Amino acid sequence: MTEQTAVEQVLVVPTLLFHEIGHFQGFRSEIEPYMKTLLDPMHTSYRPRDEMEEDPSYKQLIPYCIFVHNGNIFNYRRGTAQGESRLHSKRSIGVGGHICTLDKEGENHAYLEGMQREIDEEVLITGGHRDKCVGMLNDDESEVGKVHLGIVHLFELDQAKVSPKEASMLEAGFSSPEELLAERDQFETWSQICLDALFDR
Protein backbone atom coordinates (compact mmCIF):
# COMPACT_ATOMS: atom_id res chain seq x y z
CA MET A 1 0.00 0.00 0.00
CA THR A 2 1.42 3.37 -0.94
CA GLU A 3 1.49 6.27 1.46
CA GLN A 4 -1.05 8.11 -0.69
CA THR A 5 -3.69 5.38 -0.53
CA ALA A 6 -3.02 4.79 3.19
CA VAL A 7 -4.29 8.25 4.13
CA GLU A 8 -8.08 8.47 4.41
CA GLN A 9 -9.45 11.37 2.36
CA VAL A 10 -12.74 12.73 3.75
CA LEU A 11 -15.41 15.03 2.36
CA VAL A 12 -15.19 18.60 3.67
CA VAL A 13 -16.52 22.09 3.00
CA PRO A 14 -14.97 25.42 4.02
CA THR A 15 -16.28 26.57 7.40
CA LEU A 16 -16.60 30.03 5.89
CA LEU A 17 -19.17 28.68 3.40
CA PHE A 18 -21.23 27.30 6.28
CA HIS A 19 -21.13 30.73 7.92
CA GLU A 20 -22.23 32.39 4.67
CA ILE A 21 -25.30 30.14 4.40
CA GLY A 22 -26.15 30.79 8.04
CA HIS A 23 -24.11 29.84 11.06
CA PHE A 24 -25.98 28.35 14.02
CA GLN A 25 -25.17 26.52 17.23
CA GLY A 26 -27.15 23.35 17.96
CA PHE A 27 -29.90 22.01 15.69
CA ARG A 28 -31.57 23.54 12.64
CA SER A 29 -34.52 21.95 10.84
CA GLU A 30 -34.36 24.19 7.74
CA ILE A 31 -32.08 21.91 5.75
CA GLU A 32 -32.73 22.94 2.14
CA PRO A 33 -30.30 25.90 1.78
CA TYR A 34 -27.56 23.90 3.52
CA MET A 35 -27.95 20.64 1.59
CA LYS A 36 -28.20 22.40 -1.76
CA THR A 37 -24.96 24.35 -1.25
CA LEU A 38 -22.86 22.15 1.02
CA LEU A 39 -23.18 19.06 -1.21
CA ASP A 40 -22.49 20.97 -4.42
CA PRO A 41 -19.23 19.58 -5.92
CA MET A 42 -18.23 23.19 -6.58
CA HIS A 43 -17.73 23.65 -2.84
CA THR A 44 -16.68 20.21 -1.57
CA SER A 45 -13.27 18.61 -1.55
CA TYR A 46 -11.59 15.50 -0.18
CA ARG A 47 -8.74 16.14 2.24
CA PRO A 48 -6.61 14.03 4.64
CA ARG A 49 -8.68 13.12 7.68
CA ASP A 50 -5.84 13.47 10.17
CA GLU A 51 -5.26 17.05 9.03
CA MET A 52 -8.97 17.93 9.00
CA GLU A 53 -9.44 16.72 12.60
CA GLU A 54 -7.20 19.61 13.67
CA ASP A 55 -8.30 22.28 11.16
CA PRO A 56 -11.47 24.24 12.09
CA SER A 57 -11.31 26.16 8.81
CA TYR A 58 -13.03 23.09 7.28
CA LYS A 59 -16.12 21.16 8.33
CA GLN A 60 -16.27 17.40 7.75
CA LEU A 61 -19.77 16.44 6.60
CA ILE A 62 -21.17 13.58 8.71
CA PRO A 63 -24.49 11.74 8.19
CA TYR A 64 -25.94 11.13 11.68
CA CYS A 65 -28.61 8.41 11.49
CA ILE A 66 -31.15 7.86 14.26
CA PHE A 67 -33.25 4.67 14.32
CA VAL A 68 -36.74 4.75 15.85
CA HIS A 69 -39.46 2.10 16.27
CA ASN A 70 -42.84 2.90 17.83
CA GLY A 71 -41.35 6.00 19.43
CA ASN A 72 -38.42 4.17 21.01
CA ILE A 73 -34.87 5.16 20.04
CA PHE A 74 -31.89 2.92 19.30
CA ASN A 75 -28.93 3.83 21.52
CA TYR A 76 -25.56 2.46 22.57
CA ARG A 77 -22.34 3.26 24.40
CA ARG A 78 -19.15 3.88 22.42
CA GLY A 79 -16.30 1.54 23.31
CA THR A 80 -12.64 2.48 23.19
CA ALA A 81 -12.16 0.76 19.81
CA GLN A 82 -14.29 3.31 17.97
CA GLY A 83 -12.37 5.78 15.83
CA GLU A 84 -12.98 9.11 17.56
CA SER A 85 -11.12 8.93 20.89
CA ARG A 86 -12.79 12.13 22.11
CA LEU A 87 -16.14 10.28 22.18
CA HIS A 88 -15.03 7.09 23.93
CA SER A 89 -17.39 5.80 26.65
CA LYS A 90 -20.07 8.32 25.68
CA ARG A 91 -23.58 7.11 24.90
CA SER A 92 -25.04 7.86 21.48
CA ILE A 93 -28.28 7.71 19.50
CA GLY A 94 -26.48 8.32 16.19
CA VAL A 95 -24.88 5.98 13.66
CA GLY A 96 -22.73 7.37 10.86
CA GLY A 97 -19.35 8.64 9.91
CA HIS A 98 -17.17 10.29 7.32
CA ILE A 99 -17.76 10.33 3.58
CA CYS A 100 -14.54 9.25 1.85
CA THR A 101 -13.15 9.03 -1.68
CA LEU A 102 -14.28 5.39 -2.01
CA ASP A 103 -17.89 6.57 -1.89
CA LYS A 104 -17.47 8.45 -5.19
CA GLU A 105 -17.30 5.12 -7.02
CA GLY A 106 -20.88 4.07 -6.24
CA GLU A 107 -24.03 4.55 -8.30
CA ASN A 108 -25.55 7.22 -6.06
CA HIS A 109 -24.31 10.59 -4.86
CA ALA A 110 -21.14 10.09 -2.81
CA TYR A 111 -22.90 11.41 0.29
CA LEU A 112 -25.70 8.81 0.05
CA GLU A 113 -23.20 6.08 -0.77
CA GLY A 114 -21.15 7.03 2.28
CA MET A 115 -24.18 7.12 4.57
CA GLN A 116 -25.27 3.64 3.47
CA ARG A 117 -21.72 2.29 3.78
CA GLU A 118 -21.43 3.62 7.33
CA ILE A 119 -24.78 2.09 8.31
CA ASP A 120 -23.85 -1.27 6.74
CA GLU A 121 -20.48 -1.27 8.53
CA GLU A 122 -21.90 -0.49 11.96
CA VAL A 123 -25.31 -2.20 12.21
CA LEU A 124 -27.62 -4.82 10.73
CA ILE A 125 -31.22 -3.62 10.29
CA THR A 126 -33.84 -6.37 10.04
CA GLY A 127 -37.05 -5.34 8.27
CA GLY A 128 -38.13 -2.34 6.26
CA HIS A 129 -37.68 1.32 7.06
CA ARG A 130 -38.38 4.84 5.84
CA ASP A 131 -35.83 7.58 6.27
CA LYS A 132 -36.03 11.35 6.16
CA CYS A 133 -33.43 14.07 6.47
CA VAL A 134 -34.71 16.16 9.38
CA GLY A 135 -32.02 18.68 10.29
CA MET A 136 -28.47 19.95 10.59
CA LEU A 137 -26.19 19.68 13.62
CA ASN A 138 -23.42 22.05 14.63
CA ASP A 139 -21.52 22.29 17.89
CA ASP A 140 -18.66 24.79 17.94
CA GLU A 141 -18.41 24.52 21.72
CA SER A 142 -16.58 21.17 21.64
CA GLU A 143 -13.27 20.21 20.04
CA VAL A 144 -14.95 17.43 18.02
CA GLY A 145 -17.80 19.68 16.94
CA LYS A 146 -15.58 22.47 15.66
CA VAL A 147 -14.41 20.32 12.76
CA HIS A 148 -17.63 18.43 11.96
CA LEU A 149 -21.08 19.31 10.62
CA GLY A 150 -23.86 16.76 11.10
CA ILE A 151 -26.72 15.97 8.73
CA VAL A 152 -29.45 14.23 10.73
CA HIS A 153 -31.49 11.39 9.22
CA LEU A 154 -34.42 9.81 11.06
CA PHE A 155 -35.14 6.16 10.20
CA GLU A 156 -38.61 4.84 11.08
CA LEU A 157 -38.21 1.06 11.40
CA ASP A 158 -40.85 -1.63 10.88
CA GLN A 159 -39.23 -3.73 13.58
CA ALA A 160 -37.13 -2.92 16.65
CA LYS A 161 -34.27 -4.99 15.28
CA VAL A 162 -30.93 -3.22 14.98
CA SER A 163 -27.89 -5.39 15.71
CA PRO A 164 -24.42 -3.87 16.17
CA LYS A 165 -21.74 -5.23 13.87
CA GLU A 166 -18.94 -3.46 15.71
CA ALA A 167 -17.67 -4.85 19.00
CA SER A 168 -17.18 -1.26 20.14
CA MET A 169 -20.95 -0.60 20.16
CA LEU A 170 -21.83 -1.58 23.72
CA GLU A 171 -25.12 -1.84 25.65
CA ALA A 172 -27.15 -1.42 22.46
CA GLY A 173 -30.93 -1.42 22.50
CA PHE A 174 -34.10 0.64 22.23
CA SER A 175 -35.28 3.03 24.95
CA SER A 176 -38.06 5.59 25.29
CA PRO A 177 -37.25 9.28 24.80
CA GLU A 178 -38.17 9.85 28.45
CA GLU A 179 -35.57 7.34 29.64
CA LEU A 180 -32.85 8.82 27.46
CA LEU A 181 -33.65 12.43 28.36
CA ALA A 182 -33.45 11.48 32.04
CA GLU A 183 -29.90 10.21 31.39
CA ARG A 184 -29.04 13.04 28.99
CA ASP A 185 -25.69 13.91 30.59
CA GLN A 186 -24.28 10.47 29.66
CA PHE A 187 -24.62 11.20 25.93
CA GLU A 188 -22.25 12.79 23.43
CA THR A 189 -23.11 16.40 22.58
CA TRP A 190 -24.70 15.66 19.19
CA SER A 191 -27.02 13.12 20.79
CA GLN A 192 -27.97 15.60 23.51
CA ILE A 193 -28.80 18.21 20.86
CA CYS A 194 -30.94 15.71 18.88
CA LEU A 195 -32.73 14.45 21.99
CA ASP A 196 -33.63 18.04 22.92
CA ALA A 197 -34.67 19.09 19.39
CA LEU A 198 -36.53 15.97 18.20
CA PHE A 199 -37.77 14.08 21.25
CA ASP A 200 -38.27 16.48 24.18
CA ARG A 201 -42.01 17.05 23.84
C-alpha positions, 0 to 999 in steps of 0.5 A: 500500500502506498502512502497516498492510498493509506491516508483516508481522504474525507469530504469537507466544506470550508467553514466560511461557506457554512457561515455564509449560508447561516451559522448556528449553534445546535440544531436547525430543521431548515435543511434545504439551503444547507444541503443544496450548497454544502453538497455541491461539488463546486464547494466540496473537496476531499482532504486528509482526515488526520489534518482535517481533525485539527483544522477548524477552517473546514467542516467534515460532513457527517451523516448522523442516522437515528433509528426509531421504532414505535417512538423508542430510540436505538442507543448504545455506548461507544467503546474504546475501539471506535475511531474518535477517541474524544467520544469514547465511553459516551452514549449515542443515538447516532450511527454514521461517519465520514464520507470518503473518496471510495464513496465516489465510485458508487451509483448514487451521490457520494454522500448517500453512498457514504451514509449507506456504507457507514450504516452497513459497517456499523449495524444490521437492520432487520425489516423495512424502514423509511428515512427522512433528512430532518435537520443539521447539527453544529456544535462549535463549543466542543473540540470534536464539533468544531471540525464536523457538521452533522446531517441528521437522518431519522429512520422509522423502522418496521421492527425494533431490530438493529444489531451492532456489527462493531464490538465497540458498540456496547449496551445497544438497544431501544429506549423511550425518549423519556428514559434517554432524556433522564440520562441526557448527561451520559450522551455525546453532545450531538445526541444531547442536541438531537434528543432536545430538538426531536424528542423532548415534547 
